[in-house]
Amino acid sequence: MPASRAHYVTHAPDVHPARHAVTSRALHASLALTIGLLYLTAYGRKWATTQLESANWYLLVVHVNLGLLSVALSLGLLAAHLWLPQPPPQGLPRVTRLAHRGLLAVLLALPVAAYIGTGFDLRVLGQWTLPAFQRLPLAASLTVLFEVPLITLMEPFGRFHRDWGADLLLPCLLGGHIAAALFHHLVLKDGALDRIWSLRR
């Protein structure tokens, strides 16, 4: 890189990183909280209630709306990673970038799989109803295209959401993400964890 270009990159006015800090870090914190609440409501239904209790239904409604919120936050965070300027990651840039986007991809895939695989209408904010996947013309078209019953088409998505996606894949990715952040903070001592949770420039 020419010296003049390197000087420009290093000493250009530091305006965009502040915008990135406010946007990306707020989205990151909101998504982390939402994921925690999603697991709390899911396992609260499974372990603390039965399907005959009204609490089970209320927790499901909250879980569904949190899932929709996680989609919006994941898309926002992905957009921030793609379009907002940010400092290059230290260590292994490509691995770091792939890990972040892989995690976001799973966070987007789980709600989509839930919508396709559950087979019931979704109540959104108590005001709107999102019709079940099986009611959509697309569902009928896919059954004709693949020549399978609708339940056969839906079941793999339901299993992904209920079992290995939410119970195995996402926890492993989250665990790796947290472990990497702690490694930067405790071993490398590069201030990465402080930068993630602070809005200071």
C-alpha positions as CSV (number, residue, x, y, z in Angstrom):
1,M,0.0,0.0,0.0
2,P,1.4,3.4,-0.9
3,A,2.6,5.5,2.0
4,S,0.0,8.3,1.3
5,R,-2.8,5.7,1.2
6,A,-1.6,4.1,4.5
7,H,-1.5,7.5,6.1
8,Y,-5.0,8.3,4.9
9,V,-6.4,5.0,6.3
10,T,-4.7,5.5,9.6
11,H,-5.3,9.2,10.1
12,A,-8.6,9.8,8.3
13,P,-11.3,11.6,10.4
14,D,-12.7,9.1,12.9
15,V,-16.4,9.6,12.2
16,H,-17.9,6.3,11.0
17,P,-16.5,4.1,13.8
18,A,-18.5,6.1,16.3
19,R,-21.6,5.4,14.3
20,H,-20.7,1.8,14.1
21,A,-20.2,1.6,17.8
22,V,-23.6,3.0,18.6
23,T,-25.5,0.9,16.0
24,S,-23.6,-2.4,16.1
25,R,-23.0,-2.7,19.8
26,A,-26.6,-1.7,20.7
27,L,-27.8,-4.4,18.3
28,H,-25.3,-6.9,19.7
29,A,-26.5,-6.3,23.3
30,S,-30.2,-6.4,22.3
31,L,-29.7,-9.7,20.4
32,A,-27.8,-11.3,23.3
33,L,-30.6,-10.4,25.7
34,T,-33.3,-11.6,23.3
35,I,-31.5,-15.0,22.8
36,G,-31.3,-15.4,26.6
37,L,-35.1,-14.7,26.9
38,L,-35.8,-17.1,24.0
39,Y,-34.1,-20.0,25.8
40,L,-35.8,-19.0,29.1
41,T,-39.3,-19.0,27.6
42,A,-38.6,-22.2,25.6
43,Y,-37.3,-24.2,28.6
44,G,-39.8,-22.6,30.9
45,R,-42.5,-24.1,28.8
46,K,-40.8,-27.5,28.7
47,W,-39.8,-27.9,32.3
48,A,-42.1,-25.6,34.4
49,T,-45.5,-25.9,32.7
50,T,-47.7,-28.5,31.0
51,Q,-49.7,-28.0,27.8
52,L,-52.9,-27.8,29.8
53,E,-51.7,-24.6,31.7
54,S,-52.4,-21.1,30.4
55,A,-48.9,-20.2,31.3
56,N,-47.7,-22.6,28.6
57,W,-49.6,-20.7,26.0
58,Y,-48.5,-17.2,27.2
59,L,-44.9,-18.3,27.2
60,L,-45.3,-19.6,23.6
61,V,-46.8,-16.3,22.5
62,V,-43.8,-14.4,24.1
63,H,-41.4,-16.9,22.6
64,V,-42.8,-16.4,19.1
65,N,-42.6,-12.6,19.4
66,L,-39.1,-12.8,20.7
67,G,-38.2,-15.0,17.8
68,L,-39.6,-12.4,15.4
69,L,-37.6,-9.7,17.2
70,S,-34.4,-11.9,16.9
71,V,-34.9,-12.0,13.2
72,A,-35.1,-8.2,13.0
73,L,-32.0,-7.7,15.2
74,S,-30.0,-10.4,13.4
75,L,-30.8,-8.7,10.0
76,G,-29.8,-5.3,11.5
77,L,-26.6,-6.7,12.9
78,L,-25.8,-8.4,9.6
79,A,-26.4,-5.1,7.8
80,A,-24.1,-3.3,10.3
81,H,-21.3,-5.9,9.6
82,L,-21.7,-5.6,5.9
83,W,-22.1,-1.9,5.4
84,L,-20.9,0.1,8.4
85,P,-17.2,0.8,8.6
86,Q,-15.4,-1.0,11.5
87,P,-11.9,-1.7,12.6
88,P,-10.4,-5.0,11.2
89,P,-10.6,-7.9,13.6
90,Q,-7.4,-9.0,15.2
91,G,-5.9,-12.4,15.1
92,L,-7.6,-14.4,12.3
93,P,-9.8,-11.9,10.4
94,R,-11.4,-14.4,8.0
95,V,-12.2,-17.0,10.7
96,T,-13.6,-14.2,12.9
97,R,-15.8,-12.9,10.1
98,L,-17.0,-16.3,9.1
99,A,-17.8,-17.2,12.7
100,H,-19.9,-14.0,13.2
101,R,-21.8,-14.5,10.0
102,G,-22.3,-18.2,10.6
103,L,-23.8,-17.4,14.0
104,L,-26.1,-14.8,12.4
105,A,-27.1,-17.3,9.7
106,V,-28.2,-19.9,12.4
107,L,-30.1,-17.2,14.3
108,L,-32.0,-16.4,11.1
109,A,-32.5,-20.0,10.2
110,L,-34.0,-21.1,13.5
111,P,-37.1,-18.8,13.4
112,V,-37.7,-19.6,9.7
113,A,-37.5,-23.3,10.5
114,A,-39.9,-22.8,13.4
115,Y,-42.4,-21.1,11.1
116,I,-42.2,-23.8,8.5
117,G,-42.2,-26.7,10.9
118,T,-44.7,-25.8,13.6
119,G,-47.9,-25.5,11.5
120,F,-49.9,-23.0,13.5
121,D,-50.8,-19.4,13.1
122,L,-48.5,-16.9,14.9
123,R,-49.9,-14.1,16.9
124,V,-47.8,-11.0,16.6
125,L,-47.9,-8.4,19.4
126,G,-51.4,-9.3,20.1
127,Q,-52.6,-7.4,17.1
128,W,-51.8,-9.3,13.9
129,T,-51.9,-13.0,12.9
130,L,-49.3,-14.4,10.6
131,P,-50.9,-17.4,8.9
132,A,-49.3,-20.8,9.3
133,F,-46.9,-21.9,6.5
134,Q,-49.3,-24.7,5.5
135,R,-52.0,-22.1,4.6
136,L,-49.7,-20.4,2.1
137,P,-50.0,-21.1,-1.6
138,L,-46.3,-21.7,-1.6
139,A,-46.8,-24.8,0.7
140,A,-49.2,-26.4,-1.8
141,S,-46.9,-25.6,-4.7
142,L,-43.9,-27.3,-2.9
143,T,-45.9,-30.4,-2.1
144,V,-46.7,-30.8,-5.8
145,L,-43.1,-29.9,-6.8
146,F,-41.5,-32.5,-4.5
147,E,-44.4,-35.0,-4.6
148,V,-44.5,-35.4,-0.8
149,P,-47.2,-34.9,1.8
150,L,-47.0,-31.5,3.5
151,I,-46.2,-33.0,6.9
152,T,-43.1,-34.8,5.4
153,L,-42.0,-31.4,4.0
154,M,-42.5,-29.6,7.3
155,E,-41.0,-32.2,9.7
156,P,-37.3,-31.7,9.0
157,F,-37.7,-28.0,9.7
158,G,-39.5,-28.7,13.0
159,R,-36.8,-31.1,14.1
160,F,-34.1,-28.6,13.2
161,H,-35.8,-25.9,15.4
162,R,-36.7,-28.2,18.3
163,D,-33.7,-30.4,18.5
164,W,-30.3,-30.2,17.0
165,G,-30.5,-26.6,15.8
166,A,-31.6,-25.0,19.1
167,D,-30.2,-27.6,21.5
168,L,-26.9,-28.3,19.8
169,L,-25.7,-26.1,17.0
170,L,-26.6,-22.7,18.4
171,P,-25.3,-23.4,21.9
172,C,-22.0,-24.6,20.4
173,L,-21.7,-21.5,18.2
174,L,-22.6,-19.2,21.1
175,G,-20.1,-21.0,23.4
176,G,-17.4,-20.6,20.8
177,H,-18.3,-16.9,20.4
178,I,-18.1,-16.3,24.2
179,A,-14.9,-18.4,24.6
180,A,-13.2,-16.3,21.8
181,A,-14.3,-13.1,23.5
182,L,-12.9,-14.3,26.9
183,F,-9.7,-15.4,25.2
184,H,-9.2,-11.9,23.8
185,H,-10.0,-10.4,27.1
186,L,-8.0,-12.7,29.5
187,V,-5.2,-13.9,27.3
188,L,-4.5,-11.4,24.6
189,K,-5.6,-8.5,26.8
190,D,-6.4,-6.5,23.7
191,G,-9.6,-4.8,25.1
192,A,-11.9,-6.5,22.6
193,L,-14.5,-7.4,25.2
194,D,-14.4,-3.8,26.6
195,R,-15.0,-2.4,23.1
196,I,-17.9,-4.8,22.5
197,W,-19.8,-3.6,25.6
198,S,-18.8,0.0,25.6
199,L,-19.9,2.8,23.4
200,R,-16.7,4.8,23.9
201,R,-14.6,5.4,20.8
